[in-house]
Amino acid sequence: MSVALAPGVTMKDHGLEVPLPGGKSGYFNFYWLRDNCPTSFDRQTRERTFDIFHHVREPRPASVSLSSDALEITWMEDGHTSRYSLEWLSQYSGGRRRPDPADLLRRAWYSDHYPQIARFAQPKLMEDSRAVVAWIEAMLVEGIAILTDMPDSDEALTETVRLIGHVRPTFFGEYFDVKTHINPTNLGYTAKALELHTDTPAEEMAPGVQFLHCRANSVEGGMSLFLDGVAVANDLRKECPEDFTLLSETLIPYYCEHDSYDMRSRQRVIELDERGEVSGVTISQHMADIFDLPQAFLDRYYPAFCRFGRMLQSDKYLMRFRMNAGECIVFDNHRIVHGRSAYSATSGERYLRGCYADRGEMRSAYRALTTEGRFK
Ligand SMILES: [Fe+2]
């Protein structure tokens, strides 16, 4: 069957070559064109209501016309007419990923970062969405921020999390209290030193954003230790590329086991993003399981693992500071490695209330606060 084709448009086996503004042309697949007809999307729900799975054959045009600013196709199968603006088509002609406003470049930081940590007064965040935007930016770029002037209440933490998403439970529950417990199930609940780690690596997907609201801290000791895992992993990549490859490719076992739970997962110590850049780390000596990998492989893996573990403790990376009552430190749990020095439990009170949120939800909040979206 012959197809009425506009001048300048070329029919290919499975798509059309279309002249675009600026003098270039772009190729578009028939399935893609039919699937993404503007009428495929419901304006109210903003969801796709057209279902291409209901079409039994490859969509083929019966006629194609071109105006100065739009391509129009009438489809053979159902006679439906689709109209696409050429400007809109141009965005998809090169197969480039849709720009993401939340895809901000990470900036690695080192041990001198404490005075520069982005700080936000919590009451200001509660009333000014521009401050929330700046807070999320700090989380995306540096992975850490300190909120000040937190009200001394359980609700204050929940209300603060709600600015960027929901409280994300773990198998410990929705909230956790870091203070000395009588029957501790976790080193965090003792006064002992807590070595550098990321939280709950035994979960299949460890939570993305961690909140630690300091409600009291009058003890001797108990200094907070924080470092940027991205800075350390980037240095390892330069200094020992073979070790970097081992740590970024090998899945190692993590566990968390007590009377009523037996959590297990396998994680890579160094995490890479889709561009191959370091996005973070998963590290926890108290939750690393006995490595059940071939012993001969461990001849290579253990030296790399230990080199990285020693680097984490270097003064080049480690910030040491005292958390003050009324502060809440918020950090990317897949990037920022944290710990605590030992303290004297009888010297005063130390109480941190913590919870988690989701990184995807945080990025969603950022996009919604900074961009118009496609359907307005
Ligand atoms: Fe922790």
Boltz pocket constraint, residues with backbone or C-beta under 6 A from the ligand:
constraints:
  - pocket:
      binder: B
      contacts: [[A, 188], [A, 197], [A, 198], [A, 199], [A, 338]]
      max_distance: 6.0
